[in-house]
Amino acid sequence: MAIACAHLFPMHYNYHPFTLLELVFKGIAERVYQPSNNKAHQYLSGTLACCLPILVFLLLSVGISVLAFHPQWLGGVALYLCLDTQTTNRTKRIATLLKLGQKATAKQLLATIVARDVANLSSMGIAKACIDSTALRTIRHYYVMVIFYLLGGPVLALIYKLLLLCNHAWRAHLAPNIHYMKPLNTIITVIEWFPIRAFVFLISLSLNYKKVRHYLKHYARFFYQQNSGWILCFFAANLHTQLGGPCMYQAKRFNKMRIGSGRPPEPDDLIQLLTLLNRVRLFSALVLTLVWIVYQTLVNYS
């Protein structure tokens, strides 16, 4: 029911409760992060700045759930809030704007979902950045969120969501390779390591498995963030385009690895991306239904 509500009645970003939490994480970083501090101090301050606010929020959430008459419904509300179903809508709007030649407006809309600098992007750069961001956000903020909910309930899903929110709030204003960011990035990498690999492997069985496996072998393990590399390898193989590549953050160039041997993406590839995501959604729904049937069968016969 929570998944259905997330699609039918999505909550807008402007009045979403997690928007306030992003502002909290942003304010903490502005007050705590000092570029002049040594590496050890930045590691410690970065760890405390992400863990303590999340711990406080979780304690409040668990306390409310203990007092609730129907905690299962409260868990459903938590999943509803954690699921992001708006990214694909923004991608569709960006594709329309690029077709109409409104590149400036497309950049403004793209800036709301990416941390990289978008001011100097060409139409090809906008398409690539949009595909990269949509692929990564959809897998992490939707499918991996559902996996964590099934494995550990709403608490585990909330922990992962809060870590992603903290990362997004900091990445919008801080360079991705600073020592202050490394504890947070390490925590996210560790906890999502298995779910992302399991999900990509599972969906690639029905979507261009041989090419995905080839890309995983030659690109994923060398990418700057291996979990992201797995996701981009899947989409690059199925869209037959080249993803990744150098990006600008805080007016500084970061030489990220390019994934794939295909052509650079074009605005029309955004529509192909949405079609691919629909196929992924259908396949995931079938797998989830099968798992539920098997689970109910085992419970009834045990």
C-alpha positions as CSV (number, residue, x, y, z in Angstrom):
1,M,0.0,0.0,0.0
2,A,2.9,2.4,0.8
3,I,4.4,1.7,-2.7
4,A,1.0,2.4,-4.4
5,C,0.5,5.6,-2.4
6,A,4.1,6.8,-3.3
7,H,3.1,6.5,-7.0
8,L,-0.5,7.8,-6.8
9,F,0.0,10.5,-4.2
10,P,3.6,11.6,-4.3
11,M,4.6,14.3,-1.8
12,H,6.1,17.4,-3.3
13,Y,9.7,18.3,-2.3
14,N,8.7,21.7,-1.0
15,Y,6.5,20.4,1.8
16,H,8.2,17.0,2.3
17,P,9.4,16.5,5.9
18,F,12.7,15.3,4.7
19,T,13.4,18.7,3.1
20,L,13.6,20.1,6.6
21,L,16.1,17.4,7.5
22,E,18.3,18.3,4.5
23,L,18.4,21.9,5.7
24,V,19.4,20.6,9.2
25,F,22.3,18.6,7.7
26,K,23.3,21.5,5.5
27,G,23.4,23.9,8.5
28,I,25.4,21.4,10.5
29,A,28.0,21.1,7.8
30,E,28.3,24.9,7.5
31,R,29.0,25.2,11.2
32,V,31.2,22.2,11.7
33,Y,33.3,21.9,8.5
34,Q,36.5,23.8,8.6
35,P,38.9,23.4,5.6
36,S,41.9,24.4,7.7
37,N,41.4,21.5,10.1
38,N,43.7,18.5,9.8
39,K,42.6,15.2,8.3
40,A,42.0,13.4,11.6
41,H,39.9,16.2,12.9
42,Q,37.8,16.3,9.7
43,Y,37.2,12.5,9.9
44,L,36.0,12.9,13.5
45,S,33.8,15.9,12.9
46,G,32.3,14.3,9.7
47,T,31.5,11.1,11.6
48,L,29.8,12.9,14.5
49,A,28.0,15.4,12.2
50,C,26.2,12.6,10.3
51,C,25.7,10.0,13.0
52,L,24.5,12.1,15.9
53,P,21.5,13.9,14.1
54,I,20.5,10.5,12.6
55,L,20.6,8.8,16.0
56,V,18.5,11.5,17.6
57,F,15.9,11.3,14.8
58,L,15.8,7.5,15.0
59,L,15.4,7.5,18.8
60,L,12.4,9.9,18.4
61,S,10.9,7.7,15.6
62,V,11.3,4.5,17.7
63,G,9.8,6.2,20.7
64,I,6.8,7.2,18.7
65,S,6.4,3.7,17.2
66,V,6.4,2.2,20.7
67,L,3.5,4.4,21.7
68,A,1.5,3.9,18.5
69,F,-1.5,1.7,18.5
70,H,-0.8,0.4,15.0
71,P,3.0,0.4,14.5
72,Q,2.7,-1.5,11.2
73,W,0.8,1.5,9.7
74,L,3.4,3.8,11.0
75,G,6.1,1.7,9.3
76,G,4.1,2.0,6.1
77,V,4.1,5.8,6.4
78,A,7.8,5.7,6.9
79,L,8.3,3.7,3.7
80,Y,6.0,6.1,1.9
81,L,8.1,9.0,2.9
82,C,11.4,7.2,2.0
83,L,10.4,6.3,-1.5
84,D,11.3,8.8,-4.3
85,T,9.0,8.7,-7.3
86,Q,9.5,12.3,-8.5
87,T,12.8,11.9,-10.2
88,T,11.4,10.2,-13.3
89,N,8.9,13.0,-13.6
90,R,11.7,15.6,-13.6
91,T,13.6,13.5,-16.2
92,K,10.5,13.6,-18.5
93,R,10.3,17.3,-18.2
94,I,14.0,17.8,-18.9
95,A,13.6,15.6,-22.0
96,T,10.7,17.8,-23.2
97,L,12.6,21.0,-22.5
98,L,15.6,19.8,-24.5
99,K,13.4,18.9,-27.5
100,L,12.0,22.4,-27.4
101,G,15.4,23.9,-27.3
102,Q,15.0,25.4,-23.8
103,K,18.4,24.4,-22.5
104,A,18.6,27.1,-19.8
105,T,15.4,25.9,-18.2
106,A,16.5,22.3,-18.4
107,K,19.7,23.3,-16.6
108,Q,17.7,24.9,-13.8
109,L,15.6,21.8,-13.4
110,L,18.6,19.5,-13.5
111,A,20.3,21.5,-10.8
112,T,17.6,20.4,-8.3
113,I,18.6,16.7,-8.6
114,V,22.4,16.8,-9.2
115,A,25.3,18.0,-7.1
116,R,27.6,18.8,-10.1
117,D,27.9,22.2,-11.7
118,V,25.5,22.5,-14.6
119,A,26.1,26.1,-15.9
120,N,28.4,25.1,-18.7
121,L,26.8,21.8,-19.8
122,S,25.9,21.2,-23.4
123,S,22.7,19.4,-24.5
124,M,24.7,16.2,-24.5
125,G,26.1,17.0,-21.0
126,I,22.6,17.7,-19.7
127,A,21.4,14.4,-21.1
128,K,24.3,12.5,-19.6
129,A,24.1,14.1,-16.2
130,C,20.3,13.5,-16.1
131,I,20.7,9.8,-17.0
132,D,23.4,9.4,-14.4
133,S,21.4,11.1,-11.7
134,T,18.1,9.4,-12.5
135,A,19.6,6.0,-12.6
136,L,21.5,6.4,-9.3
137,R,18.6,8.1,-7.5
138,T,16.0,5.7,-8.7
139,I,17.9,2.6,-7.7
140,R,19.0,4.0,-4.3
141,H,15.9,6.0,-3.3
142,Y,13.4,3.4,-4.5
143,Y,14.5,-0.2,-5.1
144,V,17.2,-0.4,-2.4
145,M,14.9,1.4,0.0
146,V,12.3,-1.4,-0.5
147,I,15.0,-4.0,-0.1
148,F,16.1,-2.5,3.2
149,Y,12.5,-2.3,4.4
150,L,11.9,-6.0,3.6
151,L,15.2,-7.0,5.3
152,G,15.1,-4.8,8.4
153,G,11.8,-3.0,8.6
154,P,11.2,0.8,8.7
155,V,14.2,1.5,11.0
156,L,16.8,0.2,8.5
157,A,15.0,2.0,5.6
158,L,15.0,5.2,7.6
159,I,18.7,4.9,8.5
160,Y,19.6,4.5,4.8
161,K,17.4,7.3,3.7
162,L,18.8,9.7,6.3
163,L,22.3,8.8,5.2
164,L,21.4,9.6,1.6
165,L,19.8,12.9,2.6
166,C,22.9,13.9,4.5
167,N,25.1,13.0,1.6
168,H,23.0,15.0,-0.8
169,A,22.8,18.0,1.5
170,W,26.6,18.0,1.9
171,R,27.5,17.3,-1.8
172,A,25.5,20.3,-2.9
173,H,28.0,22.6,-1.1
174,L,31.2,20.5,-0.5
175,A,33.6,18.8,-2.8
176,P,33.1,15.1,-2.9
177,N,36.7,14.1,-2.2
178,I,37.3,16.0,1.1
179,H,38.1,14.1,4.2
180,Y,35.0,15.5,6.0
181,M,32.8,13.5,3.6
182,K,34.7,10.2,3.7
183,P,33.2,8.7,6.9
184,L,29.6,9.3,5.5
185,N,30.6,7.9,2.1
186,T,32.2,4.8,3.7
187,I,29.1,4.1,5.8
188,I,26.8,4.3,2.7
189,T,29.1,2.2,0.6
190,V,29.3,-0.6,3.2
191,I,25.6,-0.9,3.9
192,E,24.4,-0.7,0.3
193,W,27.2,-3.0,-1.0
194,F,25.1,-6.2,-1.1
195,P,21.6,-4.9,-2.0
196,I,22.9,-3.0,-5.1
197,R,24.8,-5.9,-6.4
198,A,22.0,-8.3,-5.8
199,F,19.5,-6.1,-7.4
200,V,21.6,-5.3,-10.5
201,F,22.5,-8.9,-11.0
202,L,18.8,-10.0,-10.6
203,I,17.4,-7.5,-13.1
204,S,20.2,-8.0,-15.6
205,L,19.2,-11.6,-15.9
206,S,16.3,-10.5,-18.1
207,L,17.9,-7.3,-19.5
208,N,21.0,-7.7,-21.6
209,Y,22.9,-9.9,-19.1
210,K,26.0,-10.6,-21.2
211,K,26.7,-7.0,-22.0
212,V,26.1,-6.0,-18.4
213,R,28.5,-8.6,-17.2
214,H,31.1,-7.4,-19.6
215,Y,30.7,-3.9,-18.4
216,L,30.9,-4.9,-14.8
217,K,34.1,-6.8,-15.4
218,H,35.8,-3.9,-17.3
219,Y,34.4,-0.8,-15.6
220,A,32.6,-1.2,-12.3
221,R,35.5,-2.2,-10.1
222,F,37.6,0.7,-11.4
223,F,34.9,3.4,-11.0
224,Y,35.4,6.0,-8.3
225,Q,32.5,4.5,-6.3
226,Q,32.0,0.8,-7.1
227,N,28.3,0.7,-6.1
228,S,27.5,3.5,-8.4
229,G,29.7,1.8,-11.0
230,W,27.4,-1.3,-10.9
231,I,24.3,0.8,-11.4
232,L,25.8,2.8,-14.3
233,C,27.1,-0.3,-16.0
234,F,23.6,-1.7,-16.1
235,F,22.1,1.4,-17.6
236,A,25.0,2.0,-20.0
237,A,24.7,-1.6,-21.3
238,N,21.0,-1.4,-21.9
239,L,20.9,2.2,-23.3
240,H,23.9,1.5,-25.5
241,T,25.4,4.8,-24.5
242,Q,28.5,6.0,-22.6
243,L,27.8,7.2,-19.1
244,G,30.0,8.7,-16.3
245,G,33.0,10.8,-17.3
246,P,34.6,14.0,-15.9
247,C,32.4,16.3,-13.9
248,M,32.7,19.8,-12.3
249,Y,32.1,20.2,-8.6
250,Q,32.5,23.5,-6.9
251,A,34.2,24.9,-10.0
252,K,36.8,22.1,-9.9
253,R,37.1,19.3,-12.5
254,F,37.0,15.6,-11.3
255,N,38.2,13.1,-13.8
256,K,35.7,10.2,-13.3
257,M,35.9,7.1,-15.4
258,R,33.7,6.8,-18.5
259,I,31.6,3.7,-18.6
260,G,30.7,2.0,-21.9
261,S,32.0,2.0,-25.4
262,G,28.9,3.4,-27.0
263,R,28.1,6.8,-28.3
264,P,27.5,9.8,-26.0
265,P,23.9,10.2,-24.8
266,E,21.4,12.4,-26.6
267,P,18.2,14.0,-25.4
268,D,16.2,11.2,-27.0
269,D,18.0,8.7,-24.7
270,L,16.1,10.2,-21.8
271,I,12.9,8.7,-23.2
272,Q,14.7,5.4,-23.7
273,L,15.8,5.6,-20.0
274,L,12.2,6.1,-18.9
275,T,11.1,3.1,-21.0
276,L,13.9,1.0,-19.4
277,L,12.8,2.1,-15.9
278,N,9.3,0.9,-16.7
279,R,10.6,-2.5,-17.7
280,V,12.7,-2.6,-14.5
281,R,9.6,-1.7,-12.4
282,L,7.5,-4.4,-14.1
283,F,10.2,-7.1,-13.5
284,S,10.7,-6.0,-9.9
285,A,6.9,-6.2,-9.3
286,L,6.8,-9.7,-10.7
287,V,9.7,-10.8,-8.5
288,L,8.2,-9.2,-5.4
289,T,4.9,-10.9,-6.1
290,L,6.7,-14.3,-6.5
291,V,8.6,-13.8,-3.3
292,W,5.3,-12.9,-1.4
293,I,3.6,-16.0,-2.8
294,V,6.5,-18.3,-1.8
295,Y,6.6,-16.7,1.7
296,Q,2.8,-17.1,2.2
297,T,3.1,-20.7,1.1
298,L,5.9,-21.5,3.5
299,V,4.0,-19.8,6.4
300,N,0.8,-21.7,5.7
301,Y,2.4,-25.1,5.5
302,S,4.8,-24.6,8.4
